[in-house]
Structures are given as C-alpha cells and as structure tokens.
Amino acid sequence: MSAIGIGGVFFRAKDPEAQQRWYQEHLGISADPASPWVQQAGPTMFVPFARDTDYFAADKAWMINLRVADLAALLATLRAAGIEAITDPEWDTPETGRFARIHDPEGNPIELWEPPAE
C-alpha cells in the first residue's frame, strides 16, 4: 500500500483569510470544501532538501512548487498585479522545463514550473 497523491498542503499564516484570498485570486487555488481545487494529473516531486540548501531561503522550512500550463502568461498576469516574479535562464532546460519564483504576501516561496512539452 502506498500514497496515491497529495491531499492538501497545510501551513501556518499570520492572516489565514488574506492568504487564502491571495492564493485564490492569483493562482486559482481554492480552500472551500464545497469546491476544492482539483489539479490536473501529472508529475509531483516530493524531495526533502538538506538543511543548508540554498535552493530557497534559509529561514523557510518549505517551498511549494506548482505546475503551470503557460508560465509566460501567468507571469504577465502576476506582474500586472504587482507581484514580483523572478526568472533565471539557468533554471530552464529542455529536459526539466521552465521555472520562476514568486512569494505570497507572508514571504513564503512558491516555485512555478512549466514542464517540458511532451
């Protein structure tokens, strides 16, 4: 017997309601049990990092990675809303896809990932 998927992502927030509104407005992620976020099937990485990793900020215990279908369009929408999005051509490869980083209003890191075309 094994896990069949991620059932939720739970984290502490200073203002949970404001955080949820931000995730709903900018990333389309709902926490409403009556209409939960239903994600598309696809790869999900589950990777513990060393405590001294520099892959994300040392003062954060976690970073969520969200698969996206059109990174360029999402980045344009986020930037238009005043959300800083960081990209680096060195992060992108034909084998792994394209990446960008944003932060939610409480500074939690979010990696956006557009997998390579099949």
N, CA, C and O atoms as a MOPAC input file, in Angstrom:
PM7 MOZYME 1SCF
protein

 N      0.84400 1    -1.18500 1     0.00000 1
 C      0.00000 1     0.00000 1     0.00000 1
 C      0.88200 1     1.23900 1     0.00000 1
 O      1.90100 1     1.27500 1     0.69000 1
 N      0.50100 1     2.25100 1    -0.76400 1
 C      1.29100 1     3.47500 1    -0.82900 1
 C      0.37900 1     4.67400 1    -1.00700 1
 O     -0.80900 1     4.53300 1    -1.29400 1
 N      0.95100 1     5.85300 1    -0.83300 1
 C      0.18800 1     7.09300 1    -1.04800 1
 C     -0.16900 1     7.20200 1    -2.52500 1
 O      0.58300 1     6.74900 1    -3.38700 1
 N     -1.31700 1     7.80300 1    -2.81100 1
 C     -1.74800 1     7.94100 1    -4.20100 1
 C     -1.77800 1     9.39100 1    -4.67300 1
 O     -2.12700 1     9.65900 1    -5.82300 1
 N     -1.42300 1    10.31100 1    -3.81300 1
 C     -1.39400 1    11.71600 1    -4.20300 1
 C     -1.34900 1    12.61600 1    -2.98900 1
 O     -1.41700 1    12.14700 1    -1.85300 1
 N     -1.23600 1    13.88200 1    -3.22600 1
 C     -1.23000 1    14.86200 1    -2.14600 1
 C     -2.66900 1    15.29000 1    -1.89700 1
 O     -3.36400 1    15.71500 1    -2.82000 1
 N     -3.11100 1    15.17900 1    -0.66400 1
 C     -4.48100 1    15.52500 1    -0.31000 1
 C     -4.64600 1    16.95200 1     0.15700 1
 O     -5.76800 1    17.44700 1     0.25500 1
 N     -3.54600 1    17.62100 1     0.44600 1
 C     -3.62300 1    19.00800 1     0.88200 1
 C     -2.25400 1    19.52400 1     1.24700 1
 O     -1.31500 1    18.75800 1     1.46400 1
 N     -2.15700 1    20.82500 1     1.31100 1
 C     -0.94400 1    21.50000 1     1.78400 1
 C     -1.41200 1    22.41300 1     2.90900 1
 O     -2.26400 1    23.27600 1     2.69900 1
 N     -0.86000 1    22.22400 1     4.09700 1
 C     -1.30800 1    22.95900 1     5.27500 1
 C     -0.12300 1    23.70600 1     5.86700 1
 O      0.95400 1    23.13400 1     6.03500 1
 N     -0.31800 1    24.97500 1     6.18100 1
 C      0.76000 1    25.76400 1     6.77000 1
 C      0.18800 1    26.87600 1     7.62000 1
 O     -0.95800 1    27.28700 1     7.44400 1
 N      0.99500 1    27.35300 1     8.53700 1
 C      0.57400 1    28.44500 1     9.42200 1
 C      0.66000 1    29.77700 1     8.67800 1
 O      1.51800 1    29.96500 1     7.81600 1
 N     -0.23100 1    30.68600 1     9.02200 1
 C     -0.21500 1    32.01900 1     8.42600 1
 C     -0.61900 1    33.04000 1     9.48000 1
 O     -1.42400 1    32.75000 1    10.36500 1
 N     -0.06200 1    34.22000 1     9.37600 1
 C     -0.43800 1    35.30900 1    10.28800 1
 C     -1.88000 1    35.71800 1    10.05300 1
 O     -2.61100 1    36.01100 1    10.99900 1
 N     -2.29400 1    35.73900 1     8.77600 1
 C     -3.65200 1    36.11600 1     8.39600 1
 C     -4.17000 1    35.06700 1     7.40000 1
 O     -4.09700 1    35.27800 1     6.19000 1
 N     -4.69000 1    33.94300 1     7.90300 1
 C     -5.11800 1    32.85700 1     7.01100 1
 C     -6.14000 1    33.27500 1     5.94800 1
 O     -6.05700 1    32.82600 1     4.80400 1
 N     -7.08900 1    34.11800 1     6.31000 1
 C     -8.10900 1    34.52900 1     5.34400 1
 C     -7.49900 1    35.33200 1     4.20700 1
 O     -7.83700 1    35.11100 1     3.04400 1
 N     -6.59800 1    36.26700 1     4.52900 1
 C     -5.94000 1    37.06300 1     3.48700 1
 C     -5.06400 1    36.17200 1     2.61100 1
 O     -5.03300 1    36.33900 1     1.39200 1
 N     -4.36000 1    35.23500 1     3.22100 1
 C     -3.52700 1    34.31500 1     2.44700 1
 C     -4.39300 1    33.51700 1     1.47600 1
 O     -4.04600 1    33.37400 1     0.30300 1
 N     -5.51700 1    32.99700 1     1.96500 1
 C     -6.37100 1    32.19600 1     1.10000 1
 C     -6.92600 1    33.01900 1    -0.05000 1
 O     -6.99300 1    32.54000 1    -1.18200 1
 N     -7.32500 1    34.25700 1     0.23200 1
 C     -7.81500 1    35.12200 1    -0.85000 1
 C     -6.72700 1    35.33000 1    -1.89900 1
 O     -7.01200 1    35.28700 1    -3.09600 1
 N     -5.48300 1    35.55500 1    -1.46900 1
 C     -4.35800 1    35.79100 1    -2.39800 1
 C     -4.13800 1    34.55800 1    -3.27300 1
 O     -3.99700 1    34.68500 1    -4.49000 1
 N     -4.10800 1    33.36900 1    -2.67100 1
 C     -3.89800 1    32.13800 1    -3.44700 1
 C     -5.04700 1    31.90700 1    -4.43000 1
 O     -4.82100 1    31.47100 1    -5.55900 1
 N     -6.27900 1    32.19900 1    -4.00300 1
 C     -7.42600 1    32.04900 1    -4.89900 1
 C     -7.34600 1    33.05000 1    -6.04700 1
 O     -7.49800 1    32.67300 1    -7.20900 1
 N     -7.11100 1    34.31600 1    -5.73300 1
 C     -7.09700 1    35.36700 1    -6.75800 1
 C     -5.96700 1    35.19900 1    -7.75800 1
 O     -6.18800 1    35.32400 1    -8.96300 1
 N     -4.76500 1    34.92000 1    -7.28700 1
 C     -3.60700 1    34.93900 1    -8.18100 1
 C     -3.20800 1    33.58000 1    -8.74600 1
 O     -2.56000 1    33.51300 1    -9.79100 1
 N     -3.59000 1    32.48500 1    -8.06000 1
 C     -3.18200 1    31.16200 1    -8.53100 1
 C     -4.35500 1    30.20400 1    -8.73000 1
 O     -4.16200 1    29.06600 1    -9.15900 1
 N     -5.57400 1    30.66100 1    -8.41800 1
 C     -6.75700 1    29.83800 1    -8.64400 1
 C     -6.89800 1    28.65700 1    -7.70700 1
 O     -7.57000 1    27.68100 1    -8.04000 1
 N     -6.27100 1    28.73000 1    -6.53000 1
 C     -6.30300 1    27.62100 1    -5.57600 1
 C     -7.36400 1    27.90700 1    -4.51600 1
 O     -7.26500 1    28.88200 1    -3.77200 1
 N     -8.37300 1    27.05200 1    -4.45600 1
 C     -9.48000 1    27.22900 1    -3.52700 1
 C     -9.31600 1    26.32400 1    -2.30900 1
 O     -8.84900 1    25.19100 1    -2.42700 1
 N     -9.70000 1    26.82900 1    -1.14700 1
 C     -9.71500 1    26.03100 1     0.08200 1
 C    -11.14300 1    25.71100 1     0.50300 1
 O    -11.35400 1    25.13400 1     1.57000 1
 N    -12.12100 1    26.07400 1    -0.31100 1
 C    -13.52100 1    25.84200 1     0.00000 1
 C    -13.83500 1    24.35800 1    -0.15100 1
 O    -13.73500 1    23.82500 1    -1.25700 1
 N    -14.21700 1    23.66900 1     0.94000 1
 C    -14.52100 1    22.23900 1     0.84100 1
 C    -15.64800 1    21.94000 1    -0.15100 1
 O    -15.70800 1    20.83900 1    -0.69700 1
 N    -16.53700 1    22.90100 1    -0.39100 1
 C    -17.63300 1    22.69000 1    -1.32400 1
 C    -17.15300 1    22.72800 1    -2.78100 1
 O    -17.79300 1    22.15000 1    -3.65800 1
 N    -16.03200 1    23.40500 1    -3.03800 1
 C    -15.47100 1    23.45300 1    -4.39900 1
 C    -13.94800 1    23.46400 1    -4.30600 1
 O    -13.31100 1    24.47900 1    -4.58600 1
 N    -13.36700 1    22.32400 1    -3.90900 1
 C    -11.91500 1    22.27900 1    -3.72600 1
 C    -11.16300 1    22.42000 1    -5.04000 1
 O    -11.70500 1    22.19600 1    -6.12200 1
 N     -9.91200 1    22.79500 1    -4.91100 1
 C     -9.01800 1    22.87700 1    -6.06300 1
 C     -8.77100 1    21.46300 1    -6.56600 1
 O     -8.27100 1    20.61900 1    -5.82100 1
 N     -9.11200 1    21.19900 1    -7.80300 1
 C     -8.87100 1    19.89700 1    -8.41600 1
 C     -7.75000 1    20.09300 1    -9.41800 1
 O     -7.91000 1    20.78400 1   -10.42400 1
 N     -6.61400 1    19.47500 1    -9.13100 1
 C     -5.46800 1    19.66500 1   -10.00100 1
 C     -5.44000 1    18.64300 1   -11.11800 1
 O     -6.03100 1    17.56800 1   -11.00900 1
 N     -4.74800 1    18.98800 1   -12.19600 1
 C     -4.57600 1    18.06100 1   -13.29800 1
 C     -3.58500 1    16.98000 1   -12.90200 1
 O     -2.65800 1    17.22100 1   -12.12800 1
 N     -3.79200 1    15.79500 1   -13.43800 1
 C     -2.83900 1    14.71000 1   -13.20600 1
 C     -1.50400 1    15.08400 1   -13.82800 1
 O     -1.45100 1    15.73600 1   -14.87100 1
 N     -0.45500 1    14.67400 1   -13.19300 1
 C      0.87700 1    14.94800 1   -13.71000 1
 C      1.91100 1    14.66500 1   -12.65500 1
 O      1.57400 1    14.24300 1   -11.54900 1
 N      3.15700 1    14.89100 1   -12.97700 1
 C      4.22200 1    14.57200 1   -12.03000 1
 C      4.19800 1    15.47300 1   -10.80400 1
 O      3.91200 1    16.66700 1   -10.89300 1
 N      4.50200 1    14.87700 1    -9.66800 1
 C      4.63900 1    15.60900 1    -8.41500 1
 C      5.94300 1    15.16300 1    -7.77200 1
 O      6.14900 1    13.97300 1    -7.53500 1
 N      6.81100 1    16.10600 1    -7.49200 1
 C      8.08200 1    15.80200 1    -6.83500 1
 C      7.88900 1    15.94300 1    -5.32700 1
 O      7.22300 1    16.86800 1    -4.86300 1
 N      8.47000 1    15.03200 1    -4.57800 1
 C      8.42700 1    15.07600 1    -3.11400 1
 C      9.87000 1    14.88100 1    -2.66800 1
 O     10.35500 1    13.75300 1    -2.58200 1
 N     10.56100 1    16.00400 1    -2.38300 1
 C     12.00600 1    15.94800 1    -2.18400 1
 C     12.42300 1    16.68800 1    -0.91400 1
 O     12.32200 1    17.91400 1    -0.86400 1
 N     12.88500 1    15.98100 1     0.10200 1
 C     13.48900 1    16.66000 1     1.25000 1
 C     14.85100 1    17.23200 1     0.82900 1
 O     15.62600 1    16.56700 1     0.14200 1
 N     15.12600 1    18.45000 1     1.24300 1
 C     16.40200 1    19.10500 1     0.95700 1
 C     17.25200 1    19.12000 1     2.22500 1
 O     16.71900 1    19.07000 1     3.33300 1
 N     18.55000 1    19.18800 1     2.06500 1
 C     19.45700 1    19.33600 1     3.20300 1
 C     19.14800 1    20.65300 1     3.91500 1
 O     18.71500 1    21.61600 1     3.28100 1
 N     19.36800 1    20.69700 1     5.21500 1
 C     19.08100 1    21.90600 1     5.99900 1
 C     19.84800 1    23.11800 1     5.48600 1
 O     19.37700 1    24.24600 1     5.63200 1
 N     21.02100 1    22.91000 1     4.88800 1
 C     21.83800 1    24.03300 1     4.42700 1
 C     21.68300 1    24.32700 1     2.93300 1
 O     22.53300 1    24.99700 1     2.34700 1
 N     20.60100 1    23.83200 1     2.31100 1
 C     20.38800 1    24.10200 1     0.89000 1
 C     20.27900 1    25.59900 1     0.62100 1
 O     19.82400 1    26.35900 1     1.47500 1
 N     20.69300 1    26.00800 1    -0.55300 1
 C     20.46700 1    27.39600 1    -0.95300 1
 C     19.43000 1    27.45200 1    -2.08100 1
 O     19.30400 1    28.46900 1    -2.76400 1
 N     18.68900 1    26.35400 1    -2.27000 1
 C     17.65800 1    26.30700 1    -3.30600 1
 C     16.51200 1    27.26200 1    -2.99800 1
 O     15.87200 1    27.79300 1    -3.90600 1
 N     16.25500 1    27.47900 1    -1.69000 1
 C     15.29500 1    28.50200 1    -1.26700 1
 C     15.78200 1    29.07400 1     0.05500 1
 O     16.72600 1    28.55500 1     0.65000 1
 N     15.14300 1    30.13800 1     0.51400 1
 C     15.61400 1    30.91900 1     1.66500 1
 C     15.84200 1    30.06000 1     2.91000 1
 O     15.03600 1    29.19100 1     3.24200 1
 N     16.94300 1    30.32100 1     3.57800 1
 C     17.33700 1    29.55700 1     4.76400 1
 C     16.34200 1    29.69900 1     5.91000 1
 O     16.26400 1    28.81600 1     6.76400 1
 N     15.58300 1    30.79000 1     5.94800 1
 C     14.64100 1    30.98400 1     7.04500 1
 C     13.26300 1    30.36000 1     6.77100 1
 O     12.33100 1    30.54700 1     7.55400 1
 N     13.13800 1    29.63300 1     5.68000 1
 C     11.87600 1    28.96500 1     5.33300 1
 C     12.07300 1    27.45400 1     5.36500 1
 O     13.06700 1    26.94100 1     4.85200 1
 N     11.13300 1    26.75400 1     5.96200 1
 C     11.23400 1    25.30900 1     6.08900 1
 C     10.71300 1    24.58600 1     4.84000 1
 O     11.00900 1    23.40900 1     4.63500 1
 N      9.95200 1    25.27900 1     4.02100 1
 C      9.35900 1    24.63700 1     2.86500 1
 C      9.23000 1    25.60700 1     1.69700 1
 O      9.28800 1    26.82300 1     1.87500 1
 N      9.05500 1    25.05500 1     0.50800 1
 C      8.71900 1    25.82000 1    -0.68900 1
 C      7.76600 1    24.95100 1    -1.49300 1
 O      8.04400 1    23.77300 1    -1.71900 1
 N      6.66200 1    25.50900 1    -1.92100 1
 C      5.73700 1    24.74800 1    -2.74600 1
 C      6.09300 1    24.99400 1    -4.20900 1
 O      6.46600 1    26.10200 1    -4.59500 1
 N      5.97400 1    23.95100 1    -5.00700 1
 C      6.21000 1    24.01900 1    -6.44400 1
 C      4.87000 1    23.73800 1    -7.10300 1
 O      4.25300 1    22.70300 1    -6.85000 1
 N      4.41700 1    24.65800 1    -7.94900 1
 C      3.14500 1    24.49200 1    -8.63700 1
 C      3.37900 1    24.31600 1   -10.12700 1
 O      4.07900 1    25.11400 1   -10.75100 1
 N      2.78700 1    23.25800 1   -10.70300 1
 C      2.84400 1    23.04900 1   -12.14600 1
 C      1.91000 1    24.05100 1   -12.81300 1
 O      0.78900 1    24.27000 1   -12.35400 1
 N      2.37900 1    24.65300 1   -13.89600 1
 C      1.54700 1    25.59600 1   -14.64100 1
 C      1.57900 1    25.23700 1   -16.12700 1
 O      2.53500 1    24.62300 1   -16.60100 1
 N      0.53700 1    25.62000 1   -16.85600 1
 C      0.43300 1    25.27500 1   -18.27300 1
 C      1.09200 1    26.30900 1   -19.17400 1
 O      1.62600 1    25.95200 1   -20.22400 1
 N      1.06800 1    27.57300 1   -18.79200 1
 C      1.61400 1    28.65000 1   -19.62800 1
 C      2.31200 1    29.64800 1   -18.71300 1
 O      1.71000 1    30.62700 1   -18.27100 1
 N      3.57300 1    29.39200 1   -18.43700 1
 C      4.32600 1    30.21200 1   -17.48700 1
 C      4.37900 1    31.66800 1   -17.91700 1
 O      4.19900 1    32.55700 1   -17.08500 1
 N      4.62000 1    31.93300 1   -19.19000 1
 C      4.73000 1    33.31400 1   -19.65900 1
 C      3.44000 1    34.09600 1   -19.40100 1
 O      3.49000 1    35.23900 1   -18.94800 1
 N      2.29700 1    33.49000 1   -19.68400 1
 C      1.01500 1    34.17200 1   -19.47000 1
 C      0.76600 1    34.41100 1   -17.98900 1
 O      0.31700 1    35.48900 1   -17.60200 1
 N      1.05700 1    33.40600 1   -17.15000 1
 C      0.85300 1    33.57200 1   -15.71000 1
 C      1.77300 1    34.66200 1   -15.16300 1
 O      1.34200 1    35.48100 1   -14.35100 1
 N      3.02500 1    34.68200 1   -15.59700 1
 C      3.95200 1    35.71400 1   -15.12700 1
 C      3.46900 1    37.10300 1   -15.51900 1
 O      3.58400 1    38.03900 1   -14.72700 1
 N      2.93700 1    37.25300 1   -16.71100 1
 C      2.41500 1    38.55200 1   -17.14200 1
 C      1.26200 1    38.99000 1   -16.24400 1
 O      1.18100 1    40.15400 1   -15.85300 1
 N      0.37300 1    38.05600 1   -15.92000 1
 C     -0.76200 1    38.36100 1   -15.04300 1
 C     -0.29300 1    38.72400 1   -13.63700 1
 O     -0.77400 1    39.69300 1   -13.04900 1
 N      0.64500 1    37.94800 1   -13.10100 1
 C      1.15500 1    38.21800 1   -11.75300 1
 C      1.86300 1    39.56900 1   -11.70600 1
 O      1.64200 1    40.35100 1   -10.78100 1
 N      2.70200 1    39.84800 1   -12.68300 1
 C      3.43000 1    41.12900 1   -12.70900 1
 C      2.46900 1    42.30100 1   -12.85100 1
 O      2.68500 1    43.35300 1   -12.25000 1
 N      1.40700 1    42.13000 1   -13.64200 1
 C      0.40300 1    43.18500 1   -13.78500 1
 C     -0.29600 1    43.46700 1   -12.46200 1
 O     -0.77600 1    44.57500 1   -12.22400 1
 N     -0.34800 1    42.45000 1   -11.60200 1
 C     -0.96200 1    42.61200 1   -10.28100 1
 C      0.04700 1    43.11300 1    -9.25200 1
 O     -0.27900 1    43.22800 1    -8.07100 1
 N      1.26800 1    43.41000 1    -9.69100 1
 C      2.27900 1    43.94000 1    -8.78800 1
 C      3.05800 1    42.88700 1    -8.02400 1
 O      3.72500 1    43.20600 1    -7.04000 1
 N      2.98300 1    41.63500 1    -8.46100 1
 C      3.69600 1    40.54700 1    -7.79300 1
 C      5.03400 1    40.34100 1    -8.48300 1
 O      5.09200 1    40.09400 1    -9.68800 1
 N      6.10000 1    40.44400 1    -7.71500 1
 C      7.44200 1    40.25700 1    -8.28100 1
 C      7.62900 1    38.79200 1    -8.64400 1
 O      7.35000 1    37.90000 1    -7.84300 1
 N      8.10100 1    38.55800 1    -9.85100 1
 C      8.39300 1    37.20400 1   -10.31900 1
 C      9.84000 1    37.17500 1   -10.78900 1
 O     10.27300 1    38.01600 1   -11.57800 1
 N     10.57500 1    36.19600 1   -10.29100 1
 C     11.99200 1    36.07400 1   -10.61300 1
 C     12.17200 1    34.90600 1   -11.57500 1
 O     11.64200 1    33.81800 1   -11.35100 1
 N     12.91800 1    35.13900 1   -12.63800 1
 C     13.26200 1    34.08000 1   -13.57900 1
 C     14.77000 1    34.09000 1   -13.75800 1
 O     15.43100 1    35.09200 1   -13.48500 1
 N     15.30400 1    32.98000 1   -14.21400 1
 C     16.72900 1    32.86300 1   -14.47600 1
 C     16.89000 1    31.82500 1   -15.58100 1
 O     16.52900 1    30.66400 1   -15.39000 1
 N     17.42100 1    32.21800 1   -16.72200 1
 C     17.57400 1    31.26500 1   -17.82800 1
 C     18.36000 1    30.00700 1   -17.44200 1
 O     18.18700 1    28.95500 1   -18.05600 1
 N     19.21400 1    30.11500 1   -16.43500 1
 C     19.98300 1    28.94500 1   -15.99700 1
 C     19.09900 1    27.88800 1   -15.33000 1
 O     19.49700 1    26.72600 1   -15.24400 1
 N     17.90900 1    28.26900 1   -14.85600 1
 C     16.99600 1    27.31000 1   -14.22600 1
 C     16.30400 1    26.42800 1   -15.27200 1
 O     15.86500 1    25.32000 1   -14.96200 1
 N     16.21100 1    26.92200 1   -16.50500 1
 C     15.40700 1    26.28200 1   -17.53900 1
 C     16.24600 1    25.34900 1   -18.41500 1
 O     17.34500 1    25.69800 1   -18.84600 1
 N     15.70400 1    24.15700 1   -18.66800 1
 C     16.34600 1    23.23200 1   -19.59900 1
 C     15.26200 1    22.51700 1   -20.39200 1
 O     14.12500 1    22.40400 1   -19.93400 1
 N     15.61100 1    22.03700 1   -21.57900 1
 C     14.62200 1    21.27500 1   -22.35600 1
 C     14.16400 1    20.01100 1   -21.61800 1
 O     13.03900 1    19.55200 1   -21.81500 1
 N     15.02800 1    19.45400 1   -20.77500 1
 C     14.68300 1    18.22400 1   -20.06900 1
 C     13.75900 1    18.46100 1   -18.87300 1
 O     12.90500 1    17.62500 1   -18.57600 1
 N     13.92400 1    19.58500 1   -18.19000 1
 C     13.13500 1    19.82400 1   -16.97700 1
 C     12.03400 1    20.86300 1   -17.14700 1
 O     11.08000 1    20.87000 1   -16.36800 1
 N     12.13500 1    21.72800 1   -18.12700 1
 C     11.11700 1    22.74700 1   -18.34400 1
 C     11.57800 1    24.13000 1   -17.91900 1
 O     12.77400 1    24.41400 1   -17.85900 1
 N     10.59600 1    24.99200 1   -17.62300 1
 C     10.86300 1    26.39000 1   -17.27300 1
 C     10.38000 1    26.66600 1   -15.85600 1
 O      9.40600 1    26.07600 1   -15.38900 1
 N     11.09100 1    27.58800 1   -15.16900 1
 C     10.80800 1    27.87400 1   -13.76700 1
 C     10.76400 1    29.37500 1   -13.49800 1
 O     11.38800 1    30.16600 1   -14.20500 1
 N     10.02200 1    29.74700 1   -12.47200 1
 C     10.00100 1    31.12000 1   -11.95700 1
 C      9.73300 1    31.02800 1   -10.46400 1
 O      9.24800 1    30.01000 1    -9.97000 1
 N     10.05200 1    32.09600 1    -9.75600 1
 C      9.81800 1    32.14900 1    -8.30400 1
 C      9.00000 1    33.38300 1    -7.97600 1
 O      9.22300 1    34.46700 1    -8.51400 1
 N      8.04500 1    33.18600 1    -7.07700 1
 C      7.28100 1    34.29000 1    -6.50400 1
 C      7.19800 1    34.03500 1    -5.00000 1
 O      7.64200 1    32.99600 1    -4.51100 1
 N      6.62700 1    34.99200 1    -4.27400 1
 C      6.39500 1    34.82700 1    -2.83000 1
 C      4.97800 1    35.28500 1    -2.53000 1
 O      4.48100 1    36.24300 1    -3.12200 1
 N      4.33600 1    34.59100 1    -1.60400 1
 C      2.99800 1    35.01500 1    -1.19400 1
 C      3.12900 1    36.22900 1    -0.27500 1
 O      4.25000 1    36.62200 1     0.05000 1
 N      2.02000 1    36.83500 1     0.15300 1
 C      2.10800 1    38.05400 1     0.96300 1
 C      2.87300 1    37.90500 1     2.27900 1
 O      3.32800 1    38.90200 1     2.83900 1
 N      3.02200 1    36.67600 1     2.78400 1
 C      3.76500 1    36.47300 1     4.02900 1
 C      5.19100 1    36.00200 1     3.77400 1
 O      5.88900 1    35.58600 1     4.69800 1
 N      5.62400 1    36.07000 1     2.49800 1
 C      7.01000 1    35.76300 1     2.16300 1
 C      7.31800 1    34.29800 1     1.91800 1
 O      8.48400 1    33.93200 1     1.77500 1
 N      6.30400 1    33.45500 1     1.86700 1
 C      6.53900 1    32.03900 1     1.59100 1
 C      6.91600 1    31.85400 1     0.12100 1
 O      6.25800 1    32.41500 1    -0.75500 1
 N      7.96200 1    31.08100 1    -0.16200 1
 C      8.39900 1    30.90700 1    -1.54300 1
 C      7.49900 1    29.95500 1    -2.31500 1
 O      7.03900 1    28.93900 1    -1.79600 1
 N      7.26200 1    30.31600 1    -3.57400 1
 C      6.47400 1    29.49400 1    -4.48100 1
 C      7.26200 1    29.38600 1    -5.77500 1
 O      7.60500 1    30.39400 1    -6.39300 1
 N      7.54400 1    28.15500 1    -6.17900 1
 C      8.20300 1    27.92800 1    -7.45900 1
 C      7.13100 1    27.56000 1    -8.45900 1
 O      6.30800 1    26.68100 1    -8.20200 1
 N      7.13800 1    28.22800 1    -9.59900 1
 C      6.20500 1    27.92800 1   -10.67800 1
 C      6.97700 1    27.12400 1   -11.71700 1
 O      8.07900 1    27.50900 1   -12.10600 1
 N      6.40800 1    26.01800 1   -12.16500 1
 C      7.09700 1    25.10700 1   -13.06300 1
 C      6.22800 1    24.76500 1   -14.25800 1
 O      5.12800 1    24.23400 1   -14.10700 1
 N      6.72300 1    25.07200 1   -15.44000 1
 C      6.07900 1    24.64000 1   -16.67900 1
 C      6.88400 1    23.44900 1   -17.19900 1
 O      7.97600 1    23.63500 1   -17.73500 1
 N      6.35800 1    22.21900 1   -17.04800 1
 C      7.09100 1    21.04800 1   -17.51700 1
 C      7.35000 1    21.12900 1   -19.01800 1
 O      6.65500 1    21.84900 1   -19.73500 1
 N      8.34900 1    20.39000 1   -19.49000 1
 C      8.62700 1    20.40800 1   -20.93300 1
 C      7.45500 1    19.81400 1   -21.71200 1
 O      6.72000 1    18.96200 1   -21.21300 1
 N      7.30200 1    20.28300 1   -22.93600 1
 C      6.23900 1    19.75400 1   -23.79500 1
 C      6.53100 1    18.28000 1   -24.07700 1
 O      7.68200 1    17.88100 1   -24.25500 1
 N      5.48700 1    17.50100 1   -24.11300 1
 C      5.67200 1    16.05500 1   -24.36000 1
 C      5.81900 1    15.75500 1   -25.81400 1
 O      5.98100 1    14.59500 1   -26.19200 1

